[in-house]
Amino acid sequence: MNLLKKECVFLMFSNEDLNDSFDSFNVIYSKEQWYVDQYIMSLCDYIIGPPSSFSGWASYMGDVPLYQIRDTKHLLSLEDFKVFNLQTIL
């Protein structure tokens, strides 16, 4: 929210059961099938996640800027988000 300087809704996607550690934010936890989650993710304004082809394909399909978390101590900026293309994914 601080990065975008506006109110945000966070959509959380995971294969694991998600606990309530993010409940202080405006969070929606998806319980959909993987292909529905990927489609929903492709409609978001930004994607943040671990290095994975799943989020890479969502970025590519929806032309959505993606930040893949490789260093948890990195101070995130909007310049860190990149739209993935086929060369990036493959």
VMD Tcl script that builds the backbone (N, CA, C; Angstrom):
set m [mol new atoms 270]
animate dup $m
set s [atomselect $m all]
$s set {name element resname resid chain x y z} {
  {N N MET 1 A 0.826 -1.190 0.000}
  {CA C MET 1 A 0.000 0.000 0.000}
  {C C MET 1 A 0.867 1.248 0.000}
  {N N ASN 2 A 1.956 1.227 0.768}
  {CA C ASN 2 A 2.856 2.387 0.790}
  {C C ASN 2 A 3.502 2.612 -0.563}
  {N N LEU 3 A 3.805 1.541 -1.266}
  {CA C LEU 3 A 4.443 1.639 -2.570}
  {C C LEU 3 A 3.533 2.306 -3.598}
  {N N LEU 4 A 2.264 1.951 -3.577}
  {CA C LEU 4 A 1.305 2.487 -4.547}
  {C C LEU 4 A 0.641 3.770 -4.078}
  {N N LYS 5 A 0.773 4.054 -2.776}
  {CA C LYS 5 A 0.198 5.266 -2.182}
  {C C LYS 5 A -1.315 5.340 -2.367}
  {N N LYS 6 A -1.966 4.168 -2.229}
  {CA C LYS 6 A -3.424 4.124 -2.300}
  {C C LYS 6 A -3.914 2.853 -1.617}
  {N N GLU 7 A -5.201 2.796 -1.380}
  {CA C GLU 7 A -5.811 1.601 -0.788}
  {C C GLU 7 A -5.681 0.432 -1.744}
  {N N CYS 8 A -5.430 -0.744 -1.205}
  {CA C CYS 8 A -5.240 -1.932 -2.028}
  {C C CYS 8 A -6.049 -3.101 -1.477}
  {N N VAL 9 A -6.393 -3.994 -2.366}
  {CA C VAL 9 A -6.948 -5.287 -1.989}
  {C C VAL 9 A -5.912 -6.314 -2.421}
  {N N PHE 10 A -5.539 -7.178 -1.503}
  {CA C PHE 10 A -4.547 -8.206 -1.793}
  {C C PHE 10 A -5.260 -9.533 -2.006}
  {N N LEU 11 A -4.957 -10.184 -3.118}
  {CA C LEU 11 A -5.482 -11.518 -3.392}
  {C C LEU 11 A -4.363 -12.502 -3.111}
  {N N MET 12 A -4.636 -13.489 -2.286}
  {CA C MET 12 A -3.615 -14.470 -1.918}
  {C C MET 12 A -3.950 -15.798 -2.583}
  {N N PHE 13 A -2.940 -16.366 -3.260}
  {CA C PHE 13 A -3.072 -17.651 -3.933}
  {C C PHE 13 A -2.004 -18.573 -3.376}
  {N N SER 14 A -2.376 -19.800 -3.034}
  {CA C SER 14 A -1.390 -20.732 -2.509}
  {C C SER 14 A -1.905 -22.160 -2.596}
  {N N ASN 15 A -0.966 -23.100 -2.725}
  {CA C ASN 15 A -1.303 -24.521 -2.622}
  {C C ASN 15 A -1.428 -24.935 -1.160}
  {N N GLU 16 A -0.888 -24.125 -0.271}
  {CA C GLU 16 A -0.888 -24.403 1.161}
  {C C GLU 16 A -2.078 -23.725 1.820}
  {N N ASP 17 A -2.435 -24.206 3.004}
  {CA C ASP 17 A -3.439 -23.507 3.802}
  {C C ASP 17 A -2.823 -22.205 4.303}
  {N N LEU 18 A -3.506 -21.116 4.077}
  {CA C LEU 18 A -3.000 -19.820 4.510}
  {C C LEU 18 A -3.585 -19.481 5.872}
  {N N ASN 19 A -2.728 -19.011 6.769}
  {CA C ASN 19 A -3.222 -18.636 8.093}
  {C C ASN 19 A -3.685 -17.185 8.070}
  {N N ASP 20 A -4.024 -16.678 9.207}
  {CA C ASP 20 A -4.585 -15.329 9.286}
  {C C ASP 20 A -3.527 -14.255 9.547}
  {N N SER 21 A -2.273 -14.498 9.220}
  {CA C SER 21 A -1.204 -13.545 9.516}
  {C C SER 21 A -1.295 -12.269 8.667}
  {N N PHE 22 A -2.113 -12.269 7.636}
  {CA C PHE 22 A -2.271 -11.087 6.785}
  {C C PHE 22 A -3.612 -10.391 7.016}
  {N N ASP 23 A -4.319 -10.790 8.044}
  {CA C ASP 23 A -5.663 -10.261 8.250}
  {C C ASP 23 A -5.712 -8.780 8.616}
  {N N SER 24 A -4.578 -8.179 8.940}
  {CA C SER 24 A -4.586 -6.740 9.207}
  {C C SER 24 A -4.658 -5.938 7.897}
  {N N PHE 25 A -4.473 -6.635 6.767}
  {CA C PHE 25 A -4.596 -6.016 5.446}
  {C C PHE 25 A -5.950 -6.392 4.850}
  {N N ASN 26 A -6.310 -5.736 3.767}
  {CA C ASN 26 A -7.530 -6.055 3.048}
  {C C ASN 26 A -7.212 -7.229 2.119}
  {N N VAL 27 A -7.425 -8.460 2.606}
  {CA C VAL 27 A -6.981 -9.668 1.907}
  {C C VAL 27 A -8.159 -10.562 1.550}
  {N N ILE 28 A -8.101 -11.102 0.333}
  {CA C ILE 28 A -9.043 -12.138 -0.103}
  {C C ILE 28 A -8.210 -13.381 -0.386}
  {N N TYR 29 A -8.575 -14.488 0.232}
  {CA C TYR 29 A -7.870 -15.754 0.026}
  {C C TYR 29 A -8.631 -16.572 -1.011}
  {N N SER 30 A -7.971 -16.885 -2.112}
  {CA C SER 30 A -8.622 -17.662 -3.162}
  {C C SER 30 A -8.622 -19.141 -2.801}
  {N N LYS 31 A -9.721 -19.788 -3.086}
  {CA C LYS 31 A -9.862 -21.232 -2.860}
  {C C LYS 31 A -10.232 -21.930 -4.172}
  {N N GLU 32 A -9.927 -21.290 -5.282}
  {CA C GLU 32 A -10.323 -21.785 -6.601}
  {C C GLU 32 A -9.325 -22.811 -7.143}
  {N N GLN 33 A -9.693 -23.426 -8.241}
  {CA C GLN 33 A -8.792 -24.328 -8.945}
  {C C GLN 33 A -7.618 -23.511 -9.503}
  {N N TRP 34 A -6.498 -24.175 -9.807}
  {CA C TRP 34 A -5.284 -23.477 -10.231}
  {C C TRP 34 A -5.510 -22.622 -11.479}
  {N N TYR 35 A -6.271 -23.106 -12.433}
  {CA C TYR 35 A -6.469 -22.364 -13.681}
  {C C TYR 35 A -7.329 -21.123 -13.469}
  {N N VAL 36 A -8.245 -21.177 -12.515}
  {CA C VAL 36 A -9.042 -19.994 -12.167}
  {C C VAL 36 A -8.150 -18.988 -11.447}
  {N N ASP 37 A -7.328 -19.482 -10.511}
  {CA C ASP 37 A -6.386 -18.599 -9.810}
  {C C ASP 37 A -5.454 -17.898 -10.789}
  {N N GLN 38 A -4.930 -18.631 -11.757}
  {CA C GLN 38 A -4.005 -18.028 -12.708}
  {C C GLN 38 A -4.709 -16.972 -13.554}
  {N N TYR 39 A -5.940 -17.240 -13.942}
  {CA C TYR 39 A -6.703 -16.253 -14.708}
  {C C TYR 39 A -6.969 -15.008 -13.861}
  {N N ILE 40 A -7.406 -15.187 -12.622}
  {CA C ILE 40 A -7.654 -14.047 -11.734}
  {C C ILE 40 A -6.372 -13.243 -11.539}
  {N N MET 41 A -5.251 -13.954 -11.333}
  {CA C MET 41 A -3.961 -13.294 -11.154}
  {C C MET 41 A -3.611 -12.453 -12.380}
  {N N SER 42 A -3.961 -12.931 -13.560}
  {CA C SER 42 A -3.651 -12.195 -14.796}
  {C C SER 42 A -4.472 -10.910 -14.927}
  {N N LEU 43 A -5.492 -10.736 -14.101}
  {CA C LEU 43 A -6.327 -9.536 -14.121}
  {C C LEU 43 A -5.908 -8.497 -13.079}
  {N N CYS 44 A -4.922 -8.846 -12.249}
  {CA C CYS 44 A -4.475 -7.939 -11.185}
  {C C CYS 44 A -3.648 -6.788 -11.756}
  {N N ASP 45 A -3.452 -5.750 -10.946}
  {CA C ASP 45 A -2.616 -4.619 -11.354}
  {C C ASP 45 A -1.132 -4.943 -11.218}
  {N N TYR 46 A -0.763 -5.710 -10.186}
  {CA C TYR 46 A 0.613 -6.123 -9.926}
  {C C TYR 46 A 0.583 -7.528 -9.350}
  {N N ILE 47 A 1.678 -8.269 -9.578}
  {CA C ILE 47 A 1.831 -9.605 -9.016}
  {C C ILE 47 A 3.144 -9.645 -8.254}
  {N N ILE 48 A 3.100 -10.183 -7.040}
  {CA C ILE 48 A 4.300 -10.416 -6.231}
  {C C ILE 48 A 4.274 -11.874 -5.820}
  {N N GLY 49 A 5.390 -12.561 -6.013}
  {CA C GLY 49 A 5.434 -13.953 -5.607}
  {C C GLY 49 A 6.820 -14.540 -5.716}
  {N N PRO 50 A 6.954 -15.800 -5.358}
  {CA C PRO 50 A 8.245 -16.475 -5.483}
  {C C PRO 50 A 8.558 -16.724 -6.958}
  {N N PRO 51 A 9.813 -17.004 -7.272}
  {CA C PRO 51 A 10.145 -17.337 -8.663}
  {C C PRO 51 A 9.364 -18.581 -9.099}
  {N N SER 52 A 8.489 -18.412 -10.052}
  {CA C SER 52 A 7.705 -19.546 -10.548}
  {C C SER 52 A 7.174 -19.240 -11.938}
  {N N SER 53 A 7.005 -20.277 -12.717}
  {CA C SER 53 A 6.411 -20.083 -14.037}
  {C C SER 53 A 4.915 -19.787 -13.913}
  {N N PHE 54 A 4.277 -20.197 -12.811}
  {CA C PHE 54 A 2.848 -19.940 -12.609}
  {C C PHE 54 A 2.565 -18.440 -12.631}
  {N N SER 55 A 3.289 -17.675 -11.832}
  {CA C SER 55 A 3.079 -16.228 -11.818}
  {C C SER 55 A 3.627 -15.585 -13.092}
  {N N GLY 56 A 4.681 -16.182 -13.668}
  {CA C GLY 56 A 5.212 -15.678 -14.940}
  {C C GLY 56 A 4.194 -15.764 -16.056}
  {N N TRP 57 A 3.485 -16.881 -16.143}
  {CA C TRP 57 A 2.441 -17.031 -17.162}
  {C C TRP 57 A 1.293 -16.054 -16.912}
  {N N ALA 58 A 0.922 -15.835 -15.648}
  {CA C ALA 58 A -0.138 -14.869 -15.353}
  {C C ALA 58 A 0.286 -13.471 -15.788}
  {N N SER 59 A 1.553 -13.117 -15.546}
  {CA C SER 59 A 2.076 -11.823 -15.980}
  {C C SER 59 A 2.006 -11.698 -17.496}
  {N N TYR 60 A 2.446 -12.736 -18.179}
  {CA C TYR 60 A 2.430 -12.744 -19.646}
  {C C TYR 60 A 1.007 -12.656 -20.199}
  {N N MET 61 A 0.091 -13.485 -19.666}
  {CA C MET 61 A -1.283 -13.523 -20.185}
  {C C MET 61 A -2.004 -12.189 -20.023}
  {N N GLY 62 A -1.802 -11.539 -18.870}
  {CA C GLY 62 A -2.540 -10.307 -18.599}
  {C C GLY 62 A -1.739 -9.042 -18.800}
  {N N ASP 63 A -0.462 -9.181 -19.251}
  {CA C ASP 63 A 0.400 -8.016 -19.407}
  {C C ASP 63 A 0.514 -7.264 -18.072}
  {N N VAL 64 A 0.728 -8.045 -16.996}
  {CA C VAL 64 A 0.745 -7.519 -15.633}
  {C C VAL 64 A 2.183 -7.487 -15.113}
  {N N PRO 65 A 2.630 -6.356 -14.568}
  {CA C PRO 65 A 3.969 -6.294 -13.986}
  {C C PRO 65 A 4.104 -7.262 -12.803}
  {N N LEU 66 A 5.237 -7.975 -12.778}
  {CA C LEU 66 A 5.490 -9.020 -11.787}
  {C C LEU 66 A 6.803 -8.759 -11.080}
  {N N TYR 67 A 6.815 -8.966 -9.769}
  {CA C TYR 67 A 8.055 -8.965 -8.998}
  {C C TYR 67 A 8.203 -10.343 -8.378}
  {N N GLN 68 A 9.303 -11.025 -8.708}
  {CA C GLN 68 A 9.571 -12.330 -8.122}
  {C C GLN 68 A 10.518 -12.147 -6.944}
  {N N ILE 69 A 10.087 -12.586 -5.780}
  {CA C ILE 69 A 10.845 -12.405 -4.548}
  {C C ILE 69 A 12.053 -13.339 -4.558}
  {N N ARG 70 A 13.228 -12.758 -4.636}
  {CA C ARG 70 A 14.476 -13.527 -4.588}
  {C C ARG 70 A 15.306 -13.143 -3.369}
  {N N ASP 71 A 15.062 -11.954 -2.835}
  {CA C ASP 71 A 15.778 -11.461 -1.666}
  {C C ASP 71 A 14.753 -10.793 -0.756}
  {N N THR 72 A 14.468 -11.400 0.381}
  {CA C THR 72 A 13.427 -10.883 1.279}
  {C C THR 72 A 13.842 -9.575 1.956}
  {N N LYS 73 A 15.103 -9.198 1.849}
  {CA C LYS 73 A 15.575 -7.949 2.451}
  {C C LYS 73 A 15.585 -6.793 1.444}
  {N N HIS 74 A 15.278 -7.086 0.194}
  {CA C HIS 74 A 15.278 -6.063 -0.863}
  {C C HIS 74 A 14.162 -5.050 -0.619}
  {N N LEU 75 A 14.489 -3.772 -0.705}
  {CA C LEU 75 A 13.500 -2.702 -0.579}
  {C C LEU 75 A 12.821 -2.524 -1.930}
  {N N LEU 76 A 11.586 -2.921 -2.012}
  {CA C LEU 76 A 10.826 -2.989 -3.252}
  {C C LEU 76 A 10.486 -1.606 -3.788}
  {N N SER 77 A 10.596 -1.442 -5.120}
  {CA C SER 77 A 10.161 -0.218 -5.796}
  {C C SER 77 A 9.360 -0.626 -7.029}
  {N N LEU 78 A 8.599 0.292 -7.587}
  {CA C LEU 78 A 7.790 -0.012 -8.770}
  {C C LEU 78 A 8.661 -0.375 -9.974}
  {N N GLU 79 A 9.895 0.105 -10.002}
  {CA C GLU 79 A 10.808 -0.226 -11.101}
  {C C GLU 79 A 11.208 -1.706 -11.087}
  {N N ASP 80 A 11.018 -2.389 -9.956}
  {CA C ASP 80 A 11.352 -3.814 -9.844}
  {C C ASP 80 A 10.344 -4.717 -10.548}
  {N N PHE 81 A 9.176 -4.201 -10.868}
  {CA C PHE 81 A 8.129 -4.991 -11.513}
  {C C PHE 81 A 8.344 -5.001 -13.023}
  {N N LYS 82 A 8.312 -6.195 -13.616}
  {CA C LYS 82 A 8.489 -6.349 -15.056}
  {C C LYS 82 A 7.419 -7.274 -15.608}
  {N N VAL 83 A 6.885 -6.937 -16.780}
  {CA C VAL 83 A 5.945 -7.821 -17.461}
  {C C VAL 83 A 6.764 -8.942 -18.094}
  {N N PHE 84 A 6.378 -10.169 -17.850}
  {CA C PHE 84 A 7.089 -11.329 -18.393}
  {C C PHE 84 A 6.699 -11.580 -19.830}
  {N N ASN 85 A 7.679 -12.022 -20.623}
  {CA C ASN 85 A 7.426 -12.419 -21.991}
  {C C ASN 85 A 7.807 -13.895 -22.136}
  {N N LEU 86 A 7.620 -14.456 -23.295}
  {CA C LEU 86 A 7.890 -15.890 -23.475}
  {C C LEU 86 A 9.354 -16.255 -23.203}
  {N N GLN 87 A 10.289 -15.390 -23.562}
  {CA C GLN 87 A 11.700 -15.677 -23.300}
  {C C GLN 87 A 11.976 -15.710 -21.805}
  {N N THR 88 A 11.321 -14.854 -21.046}
  {CA C THR 88 A 11.499 -14.817 -19.593}
  {C C THR 88 A 10.964 -16.091 -18.944}
  {N N ILE 89 A 9.819 -16.564 -19.414}
  {CA C ILE 89 A 9.162 -17.725 -18.825}
  {C C ILE 89 A 9.899 -19.005 -19.176}
  {N N LEU 90 A 10.269 -19.152 -20.442}
  {CA C LEU 90 A 10.909 -20.376 -20.914}
  {C C LEU 90 A 12.364 -20.308 -20.625}
}
mol reanalyze $m
mol bondsrecalc $m
mol representation Tube
mol addrep $m
